Amino acid sequence: MGVLADQRPRRAHGGPRYLKEIGIVPRPLQQPHPPVYAPFSYSMETVRFWAREGGKMVSFMAGENEKFLQIVLDVYCNEAVCTGHRIQPNDALAIGGHLVLGRTPAESKDILEGFTELFNYAYNAPPYHVPMGRLWKGSRQEVLDHVTRLATDYHVDEFFLWHHVGYFPQEVELALLKEFADAVITPVNVNRD
């Protein structure tokens, strides 16, 4: 992505017949190119690749699998140093979660049930069987505590929300975002000032 963002579109040689040119048009104004974010699960080869390329990984690991985050950060930082990059854990990783925080406990329960049904149908199905990963759920305080703990434990300050736009009615989608903003973004920003 970085090479494509920094150069003009190029003619493709070989490969599929229908691909004649590849590039990013219009080219980004930001130089160097905007940051590249890549989803990550458990492959250390992927970790080393993004460390060499300077991309930031987004991880949804949770529960017992969260212990791998420190290993991921160690491998990323070591590989980055070997390729001449000076980085901090915050440069390597953003932590994501599925947004299921409703306005009330009953709404949160309904959203979680709906999301679980969708996830099991689309992701936790043959041949993929993708684990669900982190959920931003519970009370506002529980979600804030969860984010704060992750920020402290892994020295990251960037968090992602995963939710399927259009799966729930627009009013519910907007309420999910507002709940997270009120629970996390506002208190974190107030504490920074």
Residue pairs with C-beta under 8 A, 6 or more apart in sequence:
1 24
1 33
1 36
1 55
2 32
2 33
2 36
2 53
2 54
4 22
4 23
4 24
5 24
5 27
5 28
5 33
5 34
6 27
6 31
6 32
6 33
7 23
8 23
8 27
9 21
9 22
9 23
9 24
9 25
10 21
10 22
10 23
11 20
11 21
12 19
12 20
12 21
12 22
28 34
35 55
35 56
36 53
36 54
36 55
36 56
37 55
37 56
37 57
37 58
37 94
38 46
38 50
38 55
38 56
38 57
38 58
39 57
39 58
39 59
39 60
40 46
40 47
40 50
40 57
40 58
40 59
40 72
41 59
41 61
42 61
42 65
42 68
44 71
44 72
44 75
46 57
47 57
47 72
47 75
47 76
47 79
48 75
48 76
48 79
50 56
50 57
50 76
50 92
51 75
51 76
51 77
51 78
51 79
51 80
51 83
51 85
51 87
51 92
52 79
52 80
52 83
52 85
54 80
54 85
56 91
56 92
56 93
56 94
56 158
57 72
57 76
57 92
57 93
57 94
58 93
58 94
58 95
58 96
58 160
59 69
59 72
59 93
59 94
59 95
59 96
60 95
60 96
60 97
60 98
60 133
60 134
60 162
61 68
61 69
61 133
61 134
62 97
62 132
62 133
62 134
62 135
65 131
69 93
69 95
69 153
69 154
70 154
72 92
72 93
73 89
73 92
73 93
73 154
76 87
76 92
76 93
77 87
77 89
77 92
80 86
80 87
80 91
80 92
81 87
88 155
89 154
89 155
89 156
90 155
90 156
90 157
90 158
93 154
93 156
94 156
94 158
94 159
94 160
95 134
95 150
95 154
95 156
95 158
95 159
95 160
96 133
96 134
96 159
96 160
96 161
96 162
97 133
97 134
97 135
97 136
97 146
97 159
97 160
97 161
97 162
98 115
98 119
98 132
98 133
98 134
98 135
98 136
98 162
98 163
99 136
99 161
99 162
99 163
99 176
99 177
99 180
100 108
100 111
100 112
100 115
100 135
100 136
100 137
100 163
100 176
101 108
101 111
101 136
101 137
101 138
101 140
101 143
101 176
101 179
101 180
101 183
102 108
102 109
102 110
102 111
102 172
102 175
102 176
102 179
103 175
103 179
107 172
107 175
108 137
108 138
111 168
111 172
111 176
112 135
112 137
114 167
114 168
115 163
115 164
115 167
116 132
118 164
118 167
119 132
123 130
123 132
124 130
124 131
124 132
136 143
136 146
136 147
136 161
136 180
137 143
138 146
140 179
140 182
140 183
141 183
143 180
143 183
143 184
144 183
144 184
144 187
144 188
147 159
147 184
147 188
148 188
150 156
150 159
151 157
151 159
159 184
161 177
161 180
163 173
163 176
165 173
166 173
168 176
